[in-house]
Amino acid sequence: MRATVSDLPLVLDGVSLQVGATTILAGLSLSITPGAPTLIVGPNGSGKTSLLRLMMGLAAPTAGRVSWGGRTGSKPVRRAILFQRPVMLRRTAAANVAYALSQAGTPRNERAGRAAALLERVGLSDLGQRPARKLSGGEQQRLALARALARDPEILLLDEPTASLDPAATRGVEEIVLMAAQSGIKIVMASHDLGQVRRLAGEVMFMVRGSLRERAAAADFLDRPSTPEATAFLRGDLVI
């Protein structure tokens, strides 16, 4: 059953993140609400991963405030995150999902059935008894998505989940992400692939040097960027 507490809207109010003398994020104010996928793009070092970590509650801002559904406590209730290289437990694919379900509080007698359903959802029904670490890179990423979905999230944060995958594996992951979005899960995803942005995004957030420079509908950003930095980025120029 879904929890009654919500993690949306996710709100950053004047948020900055500094490590030593280095400013990672600078004065971000934004709100994430239900809707089509939001994709975060920008050059390397622009702060995309740090922003996702703050959104998940894995890092605390050095200034400003992050809230989830009006709450400032960082304990995840209805959110999950998936990194580019997920860690696989030394057990079968089905047991990896069952462990995620146990951590989410699913009753023991329901875990096997729900694990099977989640493996089917990500196209791994036939691989449930295979050791997770023996799966291909694309299969591991789909398994990691099943584990994230075990939390029954309403917001799913993805940090370049297809960056190291071949085109076929990338397409498989994208299909799962789109199905999750169509089921009502809010997707917030960092990506370096502009083709992927065009395929998945409802809106785009463009970051440079820890600042949010543009936020627009995907078609507007891709075809009519409003800042010189975005124009250069889309042209393939170096933006630093």
C-alpha positions in Angstrom: 0.0 0.0 0.0 1.1 3.5 -0.7 2.1 5.7 2.2 -0.1 8.7 3.0 2.9 11.0 3.4 4.2 12.6 0.3 7.7 13.7 -0.7 6.3 16.1 -3.3 6.7 18.9 -3.9 10.4 18.8 -3.5 11.6 22.3 -2.9 15.0 23.9 -2.8 15.0 27.4 -1.3 18.3 29.3 -1.7 20.4 26.2 -1.5 24.1 26.3 -1.8 26.7 23.5 -1.3 30.3 24.3 -0.6 33.2 21.9 -0.1 36.2 23.7 1.4 36.7 26.7 -0.7 34.9 25.2 -3.7 31.3 26.2 -4.4 29.5 23.2 -5.9 26.0 24.6 -6.0 25.1 28.3 -5.7 21.8 29.7 -4.6 19.4 27.3 -6.2 15.7 27.8 -5.7 13.4 25.5 -7.5 10.4 23.2 -7.0 9.8 19.7 -8.4 6.2 18.7 -8.8 4.3 15.8 -10.4 4.4 15.7 -14.2 6.5 14.6 -17.1 10.2 13.7 -16.6 12.7 16.5 -15.7 16.1 16.0 -17.2 19.1 17.8 -15.9 21.9 18.6 -18.4 25.1 20.6 -18.4 28.8 20.2 -18.8 30.9 18.0 -16.6 31.3 19.6 -13.2 28.2 21.6 -13.4 26.7 20.1 -10.2 24.2 17.6 -11.6 25.1 14.7 -9.3 25.4 17.0 -6.2 22.0 18.4 -6.9 20.5 14.8 -7.1 22.2 13.9 -3.8 20.7 17.0 -2.1 17.3 16.1 -3.6 17.6 12.6 -2.1 18.8 13.8 1.3 22.2 12.2 1.0 23.9 15.5 1.4 23.0 18.6 3.4 23.2 22.1 2.0 25.7 24.5 3.5 23.1 27.2 3.1 19.4 27.3 2.3 16.7 24.7 2.8 15.5 21.5 1.2 12.0 20.2 1.9 9.9 17.2 0.8 6.2 17.6 0.9 6.7 20.5 3.3 8.9 18.5 5.6 12.6 19.2 6.2 13.6 15.8 7.6 15.8 14.0 5.1 14.5 10.5 5.8 13.3 9.1 2.4 9.6 8.3 2.4 8.5 8.2 -1.2 11.8 8.7 -3.1 14.6 6.6 -4.5 17.8 7.2 -6.3 19.8 5.2 -8.9 23.4 5.9 -9.7 25.4 5.3 -12.8 27.1 2.2 -11.4 24.8 0.5 -8.9 26.3 -2.0 -6.4 24.9 -5.5 -6.7 24.5 -7.6 -3.6 26.2 -11.1 -3.6 22.9 -12.9 -4.1 20.5 -13.7 -6.9 18.6 -11.0 -8.8 15.3 -12.0 -7.1 17.0 -11.8 -3.7 18.4 -8.4 -4.5 14.8 -7.2 -5.1 13.5 -9.1 -2.0 16.2 -7.3 0.1 15.0 -3.9 -1.2 11.4 -4.8 -0.4 12.4 -5.8 3.2 14.2 -2.4 3.6 11.0 -0.7 2.4 9.0 -2.5 5.0 7.1 -5.0 2.8 5.8 -7.9 4.9 7.9 -11.1 4.5 5.0 -13.1 3.1 4.5 -10.6 0.2 8.1 -10.2 -0.9 8.4 -13.2 -3.2 5.3 -12.2 -5.2 6.3 -8.6 -5.4 9.9 -9.4 -6.3 8.6 -11.5 -9.2 6.3 -8.7 -10.3 9.1 -6.2 -10.2 11.4 -8.4 -12.2 8.7 -8.8 -14.8 8.3 -5.1 -14.9 11.9 -4.6 -15.8 12.1 -7.5 -18.2 14.2 -9.9 -16.0 11.6 -12.6 -15.2 13.8 -15.3 -16.6 16.9 -14.2 -14.7 15.6 -14.1 -11.2 17.8 -17.0 -10.0 20.9 -15.8 -11.7 23.6 -14.2 -9.4 23.2 -10.4 -9.8 26.9 -9.9 -10.3 26.8 -12.2 -13.3 24.3 -10.1 -15.2 25.3 -7.8 -18.0 25.7 -4.1 -17.4 22.3 -3.3 -18.9 20.7 -6.1 -16.9 22.2 -4.9 -13.7 20.9 -1.4 -14.3 17.4 -2.8 -14.9 17.8 -4.8 -11.7 18.8 -1.6 -9.9 15.6 0.0 -11.3 13.6 -2.9 -9.9 15.2 -2.3 -6.5 14.4 1.4 -6.6 10.8 0.7 -7.6 10.5 -1.6 -4.6 10.3 1.5 -2.5 7.1 2.5 -4.3 8.5 5.9 -5.0 6.6 8.9 -6.2 9.9 10.6 -7.2 12.8 8.6 -8.8 16.2 10.3 -9.1 18.5 8.9 -11.8 22.1 9.9 -12.2 23.1 9.2 -15.8 21.9 5.6 -15.6 22.8 4.7 -19.2 26.2 6.4 -19.4 28.1 3.2 -19.7 25.6 1.1 -21.7 25.4 0.2 -25.3 22.5 1.5 -27.5 20.3 -1.6 -27.0 20.8 -1.6 -23.2 20.2 2.1 -23.2 16.9 1.7 -25.0 15.8 -1.0 -22.5 16.5 1.3 -19.5 14.7 4.2 -21.2 11.6 2.1 -21.8 11.4 1.3 -18.1 11.9 4.9 -17.2 9.1 6.0 -19.5 6.8 3.3 -18.1 7.6 4.5 -14.6 6.8 8.1 -15.7 3.5 7.0 -17.3 2.5 5.2 -14.0 2.7 8.6 -12.2 6.3 8.5 -10.8 8.1 11.8 -11.1 11.4 11.2 -12.9 14.3 13.6 -12.3 17.3 12.4 -14.3 20.8 13.7 -15.1 21.9 13.0 -18.6 24.8 13.9 -21.0 22.9 12.5 -24.0 20.9 15.1 -25.9 19.2 12.4 -28.0 18.0 10.9 -24.7 16.8 14.3 -23.6 14.7 14.6 -26.7 13.3 11.1 -26.2 12.4 11.3 -22.5 12.2 14.9 -21.2 9.1 16.9 -20.6 11.3 19.7 -19.3 15.0 20.5 -19.0 17.1 22.1 -16.3 20.4 23.4 -17.7 23.2 23.9 -15.2 26.6 25.6 -15.5 29.1 25.9 -12.6 26.6 25.0 -9.9 23.9 27.5 -11.1 20.6 26.8 -12.8 20.8 28.8 -16.1 17.7 27.6 -17.9 14.6 25.7 -17.1 12.2 25.2 -20.0 10.0 22.7 -21.8 12.3 20.2 -23.6 11.3 21.4 -27.1 11.9 25.0 -26.2 15.3 24.3 -24.7 16.5 22.0 -27.5 15.2 24.2 -30.4 15.2 27.7 -28.9 17.7 28.0 -26.0 17.5 31.4 -24.3 21.1 31.8 -23.0 24.5 31.9 -24.8 25.8 29.0 -22.6 22.9 26.7 -23.6 23.3 27.7 -27.3 27.0 26.8 -27.1 26.3 23.6 -25.2 23.8 22.4 -27.7 26.2 23.2 -30.5 28.8 21.0 -28.9 31.1 23.7 -27.9 33.1 23.6 -24.6 31.2 25.3 -21.8 33.2 25.9 -18.6 
